[in-house]
Amino acid sequence: MSALVVLKSPARHGWYLTWLHTVRDVVAELDLGLLGVVAPSKGHGPDFLWPSPAGPRTTIEDDLAQVRRTDPGIVAAELAAQARRLDPRTVPDGLYRTLTGDPLAARDTLVAQQRLAWQALVAPLWDRIRGLLDADITTRSRQLADGGLEGLFADLHQRAVWHNDELHLTGLRHAVLDLRGRGLVLVPTAFGWPHLGIGPTDSTSASPPALVYPVLGAARLWERAVPSSAVSRLLGAGRASVLAETFVPGTTSGLAGRVGLAPATVSQHLSVLRDAGLVSASRRGREVLYRQTPLAAALLRGESP
């Protein structure tokens, strides 16, 4: 959904020009119909289309299933509110009737179109995105363990300040949200920079609200990892390319796809790089993520460690 916001207002999101160029041909053939109408270009949209993830291992199918379980009454109310924000003259008649008609049919249509949007816009980059999201979660978990909530929110976002046991969010409409023991889910996003968002804000909702913030190092997703000629001569071209690509954490198969080498070859390179202290490994469920160490980062930048 955040990717669609960027897509609908590209001039407001210069940060993502590289991604917009990458998906340009795909977007030209992508007809999202009703989803394209209800996805906001700015401001507010239907909350049920932005479900709070149950945890860091949530998959796209988990999220879509959560959207599909939304009560029809909630769907009808939120789509009606969205319809009031739209100018009917700018929406094709058929889509406007679907928007204001049977909520079950509208919900199922939106879920199907969300899946199409995922497959076209996000899935091709998901290995890199997921690696950066996992790195953010690891960093935030360490901040929480070391400094509590004050340490966690110290650099999460300039508009989020922890003060007197309350989280103060500036730049949003005035409201007070009592979590009532439900908790707050922190959701890093690759497509949200530089914005901060929260929802759902309905205090009667059983699910916890989600605070959506830009992932650490978001710019890295759109940079091409190219090792210097000196590092390539030192390590060999293949091993150097694998090392450079681990600036965004990834699995063996994911890194293999990024650098265009066989997984077995990448596995051998990672083993050597890990023995040399240039990459570290951490487990994500059944997968192992590899990422650069500070020594590798210094080497690739041509600096003294």
C-alpha positions in Angstrom: 0.0 0.0 0.0 2.9 2.4 0.7 4.3 1.5 -2.7 1.0 2.5 -4.3 1.1 5.9 -2.5 4.5 6.5 -4.0 3.2 5.4 -7.4 0.2 7.7 -7.3 2.3 10.8 -6.5 5.7 10.3 -7.9 6.5 14.0 -7.9 6.2 14.0 -4.1 8.6 11.1 -3.7 11.9 11.9 -5.4 13.6 9.5 -3.1 12.1 6.6 -5.1 13.0 7.7 -8.7 15.2 4.6 -9.2 12.4 2.3 -8.1 9.9 4.2 -10.2 12.1 3.8 -13.2 12.5 0.1 -12.5 8.8 -0.6 -12.4 7.8 1.8 -15.2 7.1 -0.9 -17.8 5.3 -3.1 -15.4 3.1 -0.2 -14.2 2.1 0.6 -17.8 0.4 -2.8 -18.0 -0.9 -2.9 -14.5 -4.6 -2.1 -14.0 -5.5 -2.1 -10.3 -9.0 -0.8 -10.9 -10.7 -0.3 -7.5 -7.5 -0.5 -5.5 -6.1 2.4 -7.6 -9.1 4.4 -6.6 -9.1 3.8 -2.9 -5.3 4.0 -2.4 -4.6 7.5 -1.2 -2.1 9.8 -2.9 -1.8 11.6 0.4 -3.7 11.8 3.6 -6.0 9.0 4.8 -7.4 5.8 3.2 -9.3 2.7 4.4 -7.6 1.3 7.5 -8.6 -2.3 6.8 -6.3 -2.3 3.7 -3.3 -1.7 6.0 -3.5 -4.6 8.5 -1.1 -4.6 11.5 1.2 -7.6 11.0 1.1 -10.3 13.7 4.9 -10.4 13.8 8.1 -10.1 11.9 7.5 -13.5 10.1 4.2 -12.4 8.7 3.9 -13.2 4.9 1.9 -11.4 2.2 -0.6 -14.3 2.3 -1.1 -13.8 6.1 -1.7 -10.1 5.5 -4.2 -10.7 2.6 -6.0 -13.3 4.7 -6.4 -10.6 7.4 -7.8 -8.1 5.0 -10.2 -10.8 3.7 -11.5 -11.5 7.2 -12.5 -7.8 7.8 -16.1 -7.5 8.9 -18.3 -6.4 6.0 -19.7 -3.6 8.2 -16.2 -2.1 8.7 -15.5 -2.5 5.0 -18.8 -0.7 4.1 -18.1 2.2 6.5 -14.5 2.8 5.5 -15.2 2.6 1.7 -18.2 5.0 2.2 -15.9 7.4 4.0 -13.4 7.0 1.1 -16.2 7.6 -1.5 -17.0 10.9 0.3 -13.4 12.0 -0.1 -13.5 11.4 -3.9 -14.9 13.4 -6.7 -17.4 11.0 -8.4 -16.7 12.7 -11.7 -13.1 11.5 -11.6 -14.0 7.8 -10.9 -15.5 5.5 -13.6 -19.1 4.7 -12.9 -18.5 1.0 -12.6 -15.8 1.4 -10.0 -17.8 4.0 -8.1 -20.7 1.6 -7.9 -18.4 -1.2 -6.7 -17.0 1.2 -4.1 -20.4 2.0 -2.7 -22.1 -1.3 -3.3 -21.8 -4.8 -1.9 -18.9 -4.7 0.7 -18.2 -8.4 0.3 -17.6 -8.1 -3.4 -15.6 -4.9 -2.9 -13.4 -6.6 -0.2 -12.7 -9.6 -2.4 -11.9 -7.4 -5.4 -9.5 -5.3 -3.3 -7.7 -8.4 -1.9 -7.1 -9.8 -5.4 -5.8 -6.4 -6.6 -3.5 -6.1 -3.6 -2.0 -9.5 -4.6 -1.4 -8.2 -8.1 0.2 -5.0 -6.8 2.5 -7.1 -4.5 3.6 -9.4 -7.3 4.3 -6.6 -9.7 5.7 -3.9 -7.5 7.3 -5.5 -4.4 8.0 -9.2 -4.9 10.9 -8.7 -7.4 12.7 -6.7 -4.8 11.5 -8.5 -1.7 14.7 -10.3 -0.8 16.6 -7.0 -0.6 13.7 -5.3 1.2 13.2 -8.1 3.7 16.9 -8.1 4.5 16.9 -4.4 5.3 13.7 -4.8 7.3 15.2 -7.6 9.3 18.3 -5.5 10.0 16.1 -2.7 11.3 14.2 -5.0 13.6 17.4 -6.4 15.0 18.7 -2.9 15.6 15.5 -1.7 17.2 15.3 -4.8 19.5 18.9 -4.0 20.7 17.9 -0.4 21.4 14.9 -1.5 23.4 16.9 -4.0 25.4 19.7 -1.5 26.1 17.8 1.7 26.6 14.1 0.8 27.2 11.4 2.8 25.4 13.3 6.0 25.7 16.3 4.5 23.9 14.0 2.8 21.3 12.3 6.1 20.3 15.5 8.2 20.5 16.1 8.0 16.8 13.0 6.1 15.4 11.6 9.2 13.8 12.0 12.9 14.5 8.2 13.2 15.0 8.1 10.4 17.6 9.2 11.4 21.1 8.9 9.4 24.3 8.2 11.7 27.2 6.7 11.1 30.7 5.7 7.5 29.8 3.8 8.7 26.7 4.6 8.6 23.0 4.0 12.0 21.4 3.6 12.0 17.6 3.7 15.4 15.9 2.3 16.4 12.5 -0.8 14.2 12.8 -4.4 15.2 13.5 -4.9 15.9 17.2 -6.1 12.8 19.2 -5.2 10.7 22.2 -5.0 7.0 21.8 -5.2 4.7 24.8 -3.6 1.4 23.9 -5.6 -0.3 26.7 -3.1 -3.1 27.0 -3.2 -4.0 23.3 0.4 -2.8 22.7 1.8 -1.0 19.7 3.3 -2.7 16.6 6.3 -1.0 15.1 6.4 -1.5 11.3 9.4 -0.4 9.3 8.6 0.3 5.7 10.8 0.7 2.6 8.4 3.0 0.9 7.4 5.4 3.6 10.3 7.9 3.8 10.2 10.5 5.2 6.7 10.0 6.7 5.3 8.5 9.9 1.9 7.0 10.2 -0.3 5.2 12.7 -3.4 3.1 12.4 -6.0 1.9 13.1 -6.7 4.6 15.7 -10.1 3.2 16.7 -9.8 2.5 20.4 -12.5 -0.2 20.2 -10.4 -2.3 17.8 -9.2 -5.6 19.2 -6.0 -5.5 17.2 -3.1 -3.3 18.2 -2.4 -0.1 16.1 0.8 -0.1 14.0 3.3 2.8 14.0 4.7 2.8 10.4 8.1 4.4 10.1 10.9 4.5 7.4 13.3 1.6 7.6 16.9 2.3 8.6 19.1 2.8 5.5 16.2 2.9 3.0 18.5 4.6 0.4 20.5 1.4 0.3 17.7 -0.4 -1.5 18.1 1.7 -4.6 21.9 1.8 -4.7 23.8 -0.6 -6.9 26.4 -2.4 -4.9 29.6 -2.2 -7.0 33.0 -3.1 -5.4 36.0 -1.0 -6.3 38.5 -2.4 -8.8 41.1 -2.7 -6.0 38.8 -4.9 -3.9 37.9 -7.0 -7.0 41.5 -7.6 -7.7 42.1 -8.6 -4.0 39.2 -10.9 -3.6 38.2 -11.9 -7.2 35.3 -10.4 -9.0 32.7 -12.9 -7.9 33.6 -12.9 -4.2 33.9 -9.1 -4.3 30.4 -8.7 -5.8 28.9 -11.0 -3.2 30.6 -9.0 -0.4 29.4 -5.7 -1.8 25.8 -7.0 -2.1 25.7 -7.9 1.6 25.4 -4.3 2.5 21.7 -5.3 2.4 21.4 -8.5 4.4 20.3 -11.5 2.4 20.1 -15.3 2.2 22.4 -17.4 0.0 19.7 -17.9 -2.7 18.7 -14.2 -2.5 22.3 -13.0 -2.9 22.8 -15.5 -5.8 19.8 -13.9 -7.6 21.1 -10.4 -7.0 24.7 -11.0 -8.3 23.8 -13.6 -11.0 25.9 -16.5 -9.6 24.9 -20.1 -8.8 23.8 -20.6 -5.1 26.6 -23.1 -4.6 29.2 -20.6 -5.7 27.8 -17.9 -3.5 27.7 -20.3 -0.6 31.4 -21.0 -1.1 32.2 -17.3 -1.3 30.2 -16.6 1.9 32.0 -19.3 3.8 35.4 -17.7 2.9 34.2 -14.2 3.7 32.8 -15.3 7.0 36.0 -17.0 8.0 37.8 -13.7 7.1 35.5 -11.7 9.4 34.0 -9.8 6.5 30.4 -11.1 6.8 28.3 -12.2 9.8 25.4 -14.7 9.8 22.2 -14.6 11.8 19.2 -16.9 11.6 15.7 -15.9 10.4 13.4 -18.8 11.0 14.8 -21.6 8.8 16.9 -19.2 6.8 20.3 -17.6 7.4 20.9 -14.0 6.7 24.4 -12.7 5.7 25.5 -9.1 6.2 28.7 -7.0 6.0 30.7 -6.5 9.2 32.2 -3.1 10.0 35.5 -4.4 8.7 34.0 -5.2 5.3 32.3 -1.8 5.1 35.7 -0.1 5.8 37.4 -2.2 3.2 34.8 -1.4 0.6 35.0 2.3 1.3 38.8 2.2 1.2 39.1 3.3 4.8 41.1 2.1 7.8 38.9 -0.1 10.0 
